[in-house]
Amino acid sequence: AFIPSCFPHALSTLTSGTRSVTYIIPSPYFKAFEDNHVPLRYEKLDNKVLNRRIGALMDESASAILERQPNLLLQGYIHVILGLIAENYPGSSSEDEKIGLMTDIIAYLYQHSKEPLTLDTIAAHFGYSRFYFSKIFHKTFNCSLNFYLNQIRIYKIFAEAEKGKKMTDVILDNGFRSVSAFYHAKEKLSAQHTDV
C-alpha cells in the first residue's frame, strides 16, 4: 500500500515469513511528483518481482541514511522508488480532490487542536454541512472527527509531557476540558487499537 501519511492506517500480515516495511518519505522529496501531477496514492502494489527491487532500494537508502550520506543521494533513491511505483502501478487519481481536502482537514486539525473545535465549526470552515462533513470524514478515516482529533491531542500531550511539563497543565492546554475527559479519550483510543 502507498498512502499519504496523514491517513490513519494499519498493516498486518497473516502469512508467516512475510516482510513488512514502513517507509516514510518527507514531503520535500516527493514535491517534484506532486508538481507534475503524478498520482501518489496506490491501492495495491502486487508485483512481487518489482516489489523486491523496490525493497532492495529501500534497504540501500536506509543504509545511506545510517552512513550519513548526502541528502542528494537519498533524494535520488526516493525518486527512483517513486518513479518505479508510478511507472508500474495505476494511481488512484480519481481520489485526488478528496485526498487534497482530507490533507487540508488534517493540517487544520493539527494547527488548531488546542482550540475548542466542534464538528459544526470545522464543517463550516470547509464549507460543508455538519451531516455531509461527518459522513465524508467517517467514510475516509473510519472513525469520528472527535475520535481523530483526540488522537492528535493525545499524541501532542505525551510529546509535551516528555519534555518535563506537568501532565495536568499539558492536558488542559491541549483541548481537553478536564483530566477525566483526557483519560476517557485515552481509554477509547487504547480499546480501538486493541480491536484492530
Protein Blocks (a to p, Z undefined) as FASTA:
>chain_A
ZZdfklgcddddfbghiacddddddfklmmmmmmnopafbdfbdcbfklmmmmmmmmmmm
mmmmmnopafklmmmmmmmmmmmmmmmpccdfklmmmmmmmmmmmmmmmmmmmpccdfkl
mmmmnopafklmmmmmmmmnopafklmmmmmmmmmmmmmmmnopafklmmmmnopabfkl
mmmmmmmmmmmmmmZZ
